[in-house]
């Protein structure tokens, strides 16, 4: 990995002797993902779930109605079940969640790639919307390191209020705490970027080439949101559908070889359909599908929703309904094509700052 040399601190020209020393100017690139509990114990899970489920972008019910239910019944029981689920995927060697391990690896690879182009003029770090490292702590670190400009990159290919928007909200709140606010840019969703679509397609082609029999159907499972959000103007559903279409076209497949579903429903509302857990069972039971593959294009890194929900719960639903072969295709993670795609998106968004 390329060692990044720290720019030298200095004082402004003609500054008085007691003027504080200022670090050399740099551009910060701050990657952001959802977040992770610090551990799988009850209190770590409770802190994480309380922060996550108290976010008005995630659960937009009135606080007087939602918080007593959340802080009472839900957070008395759910930390135990969520902790048990996390323990099945936990990176015990590093004592952290896979999302943390993978996001760090992505960041290291992107930092190495961008340093080759820009040298010590860039600072590349990551933060989490919920949990640690917090967005505010990383913005503070960048400002102290001389970042007068920050490119903020939510690692969600498709925009949703409950993912991209709340990450942006937290970034803006962090900026509010700074005496000298850096100039800021937000990276647009990259759900249709050719480099991202190509990286997805390569991962499918590579996994299919390893299988003895070709799956009858590729299920693109996206994280769900309440259907009401779509009706209120959230573009997430449309961007997911376009991602699937572009992936199909890049692979050169027929419509019958690929499908779009949504997972992770929560609460009593109607969410985007079809629900993955129900649809894979229907495919086996009613359509006679015995061999399917599942990919999760909305996730930039494998996490609880892919490693536990898809590869355990959804797999079980398919097999109990008569399915025989279930292939999970991992997220793009720190795959070289993914790192290249993300780095390309970053370079495009740095235009005028580091030319």
C-alpha angles and dihedrals in degrees: 000000000000113000111233114224114218114238112245119258119236145167123250116264114271090011118153118258093256095052111126116252113254125210119239113271117266138167117243122215109196118190116200132199134174102267144242140232116259090234143352096252121112099259095045090050092045093052091049096045092045092055093044098045093042090062108111089212089061101038111018099182116127111278093234089059101036106037098060089051093045098045092042120037101007100047092042092061112016098067088064095052094039091048090052090051092049091050090062091061102025118134095234095181093060093026093230141099121275089245090061093046094048096043090052091050091049091050093049091050094047091047090053092048095048094043088059088060104033105021117202093344090091133061116198120195139148135227138184127234090219124029125356142019086031124214092238093053093052094046088052090049092051094048091050089050092056102263104156089169127043127190107204115205119189104202095225115113092201122048119240130163090232094054118019097028097049091048088053091047090055091048091052090049089053091052089053089065094057121097090205106034117209119229107261139207128184120214113235120236109279100205093128100035108130093226092054093047090048091050090051091049092049091053091052094046092048094050094044090052089058095054125092092217128031113244115247092226139015111218114204103205115196127186108264132234130189112283087233089070090061091051089050092057106271107149095206098105093051093047091051091051091049092050090055092048093049091047090051091050093047090051091046093233134150122249089253093063098062137042140183123228138162130228143187101055116186131187133001100300126105109258132196110298153263095045110222096223091053097038096054089052091049091049090056098039103038106020096038094233109166100172124043138156126213128205129180108215095173094064120077090193136026112261142151091301093057107028096042107019100039101029094042115019099031092041089053092050091054095046095046089054091055103275115143110189122038119178121190114202108208123237117265091260111160095338110148093242090052093048089049091050094049091046090051091052090049093050091050090053094048091064111142094011101077105010 
